[in-house]
């Protein structure tokens, strides 16, 4: 899997844990939108697109099926987020 593009849209709300929304293109032929960069209690993390179920739970719509792939996606998106933050200063 080759992550060919990541686009970051920064969220400008000081009181929000949501810091950015990303779109990721894989192999120049498949796009995943609405990937979130969220401030957790200790660090930033990446949240995959999800949908709220009728019972109030959130279920991922798309997600990696193994840890190495999740780590690769998270690292790439967090790096792109950090670069976008630096450009925005």
N, CA, C and O of each residue as an XYZ file, in Angstrom:
356
protein
N       0.843     -1.176      0.000
C       0.000      0.000      0.000
C       0.884      1.233      0.000
O       1.800      1.367      0.811
N       0.587      2.131     -0.928
C       1.316      3.383     -1.014
C       0.346      4.526     -0.740
O      -0.653      4.682     -1.443
N       0.641      5.318      0.278
C      -0.163      6.507      0.550
C       0.359      7.589     -0.384
O       1.446      8.130     -0.178
N      -0.425      7.901     -1.413
C       0.063      8.818     -2.437
C      -0.254     10.281     -2.149
O       0.384     11.160     -2.728
N      -1.227     10.576     -1.266
C      -1.537     11.962     -0.939
C      -2.298     12.031      0.379
O      -3.108     11.157      0.687
N      -2.031     13.071      1.146
C      -2.794     13.358      2.363
C      -3.096     14.845      2.357
O      -2.205     15.676      2.184
N      -4.366     15.167      2.549
C      -4.781     16.571      2.632
C      -5.368     16.816      4.012
O      -6.206     16.054      4.494
N      -4.914     17.887      4.634
C      -5.315     18.222      5.998
C      -6.139     19.509      5.995
O      -5.755     20.501      5.376
N      -7.263     19.481      6.688
C      -8.061     20.681      6.927
C      -8.050     20.929      8.433
O      -8.662     20.185      9.199
N      -7.354     21.971      8.844
C      -7.243     22.285     10.265
C      -8.575     22.796     10.805
O      -9.312     23.498     10.112
N      -8.873     22.432     12.054
C     -10.075     22.909     12.738
C      -9.646     24.030     13.667
O      -8.734     23.851     14.475
N     -10.288     25.175     13.562
C      -9.862     26.385     14.274
C     -10.671     26.677     15.537
O     -10.905     27.843     15.854
N     -11.096     25.662     16.253
C     -11.852     25.874     17.491
C     -10.944     25.552     18.670
O     -10.515     24.410     18.835
N     -10.648     26.566     19.495
C      -9.725     26.381     20.616
C     -10.219     25.364     21.634
O      -9.409     24.654     22.230
N     -11.520     25.276     21.846
C     -12.063     24.396     22.879
C     -12.399     22.999     22.371
O     -12.963     22.198     23.115
N     -12.065     22.690     21.121
C     -12.408     21.401     20.540
C     -11.238     20.425     20.618
O     -10.081     20.811     20.450
N     -11.551     19.163     20.873
C     -10.519     18.121     20.825
C     -10.205     17.727     19.385
O      -9.140     17.173     19.111
N     -11.124     18.008     18.465
C     -10.896     17.756     17.049
C      -9.941     18.814     16.517
O     -10.255     20.004     16.546
N      -8.796     18.398     16.039
C      -7.760     19.327     15.572
C      -7.711     19.459     14.054
O      -7.329     20.506     13.533
N      -8.100     18.394     13.341
C      -8.059     18.433     11.881
C      -8.883     17.283     11.318
O      -9.184     16.303     11.999
N      -9.234     17.444     10.042
C      -9.890     16.383      9.287
C      -9.021     16.135      8.062
O      -8.598     17.077      7.392
N      -8.758     14.878      7.776
C      -7.848     14.521      6.685
C      -8.548     13.686      5.619
O      -9.536     13.000      5.882
N      -8.001     13.768      4.409
C      -8.362     12.873      3.317
C      -7.069     12.200      2.877
O      -6.031     12.849      2.750
N      -7.140     10.903      2.649
C      -5.953     10.130      2.292
C      -6.200      9.386      0.985
O      -7.211      8.700      0.832
N      -5.267      9.530      0.044
C      -5.357      8.798     -1.215
C      -4.375      7.634     -1.162
O      -3.213      7.796     -0.789
N      -4.865      6.462     -1.541
C      -4.055      5.246     -1.541
C      -3.830      4.820     -2.986
O      -4.774      4.710     -3.769
N      -2.559      4.581     -3.330
C      -2.164      4.101     -4.662
C      -2.757      4.937     -5.792
O      -3.060      4.411     -6.863
N      -2.921      6.230     -5.556
C      -3.447      7.165     -6.549
C      -4.780      6.732     -7.152
O      -5.121      7.147     -8.260
N      -5.554      5.882     -6.415
C      -6.809      5.414     -7.000
C      -7.946      5.209     -6.005
O      -9.058      4.871     -6.410
N      -7.694      5.406     -4.712
C      -8.740      5.185     -3.708
C      -8.597      6.244     -2.626
O      -7.515      6.412     -2.065
N      -9.685      6.966     -2.324
C      -9.633      8.058     -1.349
C     -10.502      7.727     -0.147
O     -11.609      7.207     -0.284
N      -9.980      8.040      1.037
C     -10.741      7.932      2.280
C     -10.844      9.336      2.861
O      -9.828      9.969      3.151
N     -12.074      9.824      3.030
C     -12.325     11.151      3.577
C     -12.721     11.042      5.053
O     -13.017      9.952      5.544
N     -12.723     12.165      5.744
C     -13.216     12.301      7.122
C     -12.426     11.502      8.150
O     -12.991     10.984      9.114
N     -11.116     11.405      7.939
C     -10.238     10.842      8.958
C      -9.936     11.985      9.924
O      -9.544     13.070      9.495
N     -10.114     11.753     11.209
C      -9.990     12.833     12.187
C      -8.674     12.757     12.952
O      -8.192     11.671     13.276
N      -8.100     13.925     13.237
C      -6.961     14.046     14.147
C      -7.546     14.629     15.428
O      -8.090     15.734     15.433
N      -7.425     13.863     16.519
C      -8.073     14.213     17.785
C      -7.025     14.331     18.888
O      -6.072     13.553     18.941
N      -7.214     15.317     19.768
C      -6.346     15.459     20.937
C      -6.870     14.552     22.037
O      -7.958     14.778     22.565
N      -6.095     13.519     22.388
C      -6.451     12.640     23.486
C      -5.933     13.195     24.792
O      -5.427     14.316     24.833
N      -6.051     12.427     25.862
C      -5.597     12.896     27.175
C      -4.087     13.074     27.230
O      -3.591     13.929     27.963
N      -3.352     12.275     26.463
C      -1.895     12.363     26.507
C      -1.261     12.765     25.179
O      -0.179     13.353     25.165
N      -1.917     12.457     24.069
C      -1.320     12.761     22.769
C      -2.398     12.800     21.690
O      -3.563     12.481     21.929
N      -1.968     13.203     20.494
C      -2.862     13.186     19.346
C      -3.052     11.755     18.869
O      -2.162     10.917     19.013
N      -4.232     11.480     18.294
C      -4.447     10.176     17.678
C      -5.328     10.359     16.448
O      -5.982     11.387     16.273
N      -5.325      9.330     15.602
C      -6.085      9.339     14.357
C      -7.319      8.465     14.544
O      -7.235      7.342     15.042
N      -8.472      9.004     14.133
C      -9.733      8.290     14.232
C     -10.289      8.087     12.825
O     -10.427      9.044     12.062
N     -10.601      6.858     12.491
C     -11.128      6.536     11.169
C     -12.572      7.038     11.028
O     -13.253      7.255     12.031
N     -13.035      7.222      9.794
C     -14.424      7.651      9.590
C     -15.391      6.665     10.244
O     -15.214      5.450     10.155
N     -16.410      7.207     10.898
C     -17.350      6.335     11.590
C     -18.773      6.843     11.435
O     -19.014      7.961     10.980
N     -19.701      5.994     11.824
C     -21.125      6.308     11.757
C     -21.748      5.930     13.091
O     -21.396      4.911     13.685
N     -22.672      6.755     13.555
C     -23.365      6.480     14.807
C     -24.484      5.478     14.552
O     -25.303      5.666     13.653
N     -24.513      4.410     15.350
C     -25.551      3.393     15.221
C     -26.800      3.839     15.986
O     -26.727      4.759     16.802
N     -27.934      3.203     15.735
C     -29.163      3.580     16.448
C     -29.055      3.484     17.974
O     -29.768      4.191     18.687
N     -28.174      2.619     18.479
C     -28.032      2.496     19.938
C     -26.984      3.456     20.513
O     -26.639      3.356     21.690
N     -26.472      4.390     19.686
C     -25.567      5.425     20.181
C     -24.093      5.115     20.070
O     -23.266      5.972     20.382
N     -23.734      3.919     19.637
C     -22.323      3.562     19.466
C     -21.813      4.126     18.141
O     -22.591      4.393     17.225
N     -20.495      4.301     18.055
C     -19.877      4.694     16.794
C     -19.130      3.491     16.230
O     -18.351      2.852     16.938
N     -19.364      3.184     14.960
C     -18.699      2.070     14.275
C     -17.909      2.629     13.103
O     -18.411      3.454     12.341
N     -16.657      2.170     12.964
C     -15.830      2.595     11.830
C     -16.468      2.150     10.523
O     -16.974      1.034     10.409
N     -16.434      3.044      9.539
C     -16.916      2.721      8.198
C     -15.800      2.036      7.415
O     -16.032      1.047      6.720
N     -14.587      2.576      7.537
C     -13.390      1.968      6.947
C     -12.317      1.950      8.018
O     -12.269      2.828      8.879
N     -11.461      0.949      7.960
C     -10.365      0.870      8.930
C      -9.332     -0.147      8.465
O      -9.653     -1.078      7.726
N      -8.085      0.039      8.905
C      -7.053     -0.954      8.596
C      -7.341     -2.251      9.353
O      -7.917     -2.230     10.441
N      -6.941     -3.363      8.774
C      -7.243     -4.643      9.423
C      -6.054     -5.228     10.184
O      -6.157     -6.316     10.750
N      -4.927     -4.514     10.200
C      -3.804     -4.995     11.000
C      -3.032     -3.812     11.583
O      -3.128     -2.686     11.094
N      -2.280     -4.088     12.618
C      -1.565     -3.040     13.351
C      -0.499     -2.329     12.508
O      -0.416     -1.102     12.570
N       0.318     -3.041     11.725
C       1.319     -2.318     10.925
C       0.687     -1.302      9.962
O       1.222     -0.209      9.777
N      -0.428     -1.655      9.362
C      -1.098     -0.729      8.449
C      -1.681      0.454      9.214
O      -1.571      1.594      8.762
N      -2.293      0.203     10.354
C      -2.827      1.286     11.188
C      -1.697      2.229     11.603
O      -1.855      3.448     11.550
N      -0.572      1.674     12.011
C       0.566      2.499     12.430
C       1.100      3.353     11.274
O       1.438      4.521     11.466
N       1.174      2.764     10.073
C       1.658      3.493      8.896
C       0.726      4.653      8.563
O       1.189      5.761      8.292
N      -0.575      4.409      8.581
C      -1.554      5.453      8.287
C      -1.499      6.544      9.346
O      -1.459      7.729      9.013
N      -1.497      6.159     10.612
C      -1.460      7.137     11.706
C      -0.222      8.009     11.630
O      -0.310      9.229     11.768
N       0.927      7.397     11.413
C       2.180      8.154     11.349
C       2.156      9.149     10.188
O       2.580     10.294     10.347
N       1.666      8.724      9.031
C       1.636      9.603      7.858
C       0.672     10.767      8.075
O       0.988     11.902      7.718
N      -0.486     10.505      8.648
C      -1.465     11.571      8.862
C      -0.988     12.533      9.938
O      -1.137     13.745      9.784
N      -0.420     12.022     11.023
C       0.077     12.911     12.081
C       1.247     13.763     11.573
O       1.371     14.926     11.956
N       2.094     13.202     10.727
C       3.192     13.978     10.142
C       2.630     15.096      9.266
O       3.091     16.235      9.343
N       1.633     14.776      8.432
C       1.018     15.796      7.571
C       0.329     16.865      8.416
O       0.348     18.043      8.059
N      -0.277     16.467      9.528
C      -0.917     17.428     10.428
C       0.127     18.379     11.022
O      -0.079     19.592     11.042
N       1.236     17.833     11.501
C       2.293     18.665     12.079
C       2.839     19.656     11.051
O       3.104     20.810     11.387
N       3.007     19.216      9.807
C       3.482     20.109      8.747
C       2.464     21.213      8.466
O       2.836     22.368      8.260
N       1.179     20.854      8.460
C       0.128     21.859      8.231
C       0.091     22.884      9.364
O      -0.131     24.070      9.125
N       0.308     22.428     10.587
C       0.345     23.326     11.734
C       1.517     24.302     11.611
O       1.358     25.492     11.884
N       2.677     23.817     11.207
C       3.847     24.676     11.041
C       3.615     25.726      9.963
O       4.015     26.879     10.122
N       2.973     25.333      8.870
C       2.693     26.277      7.780
C       1.668     27.323      8.193
O       1.639     28.425      7.645
N       0.834     26.977      9.153
C      -0.252     27.859      9.565
C       0.179     28.913     10.594
O      -0.581     29.834     10.895
N       1.379     28.779     11.123
C       1.843     29.710     12.172
C       2.056     31.090     11.627
O       2.444     31.994     12.367
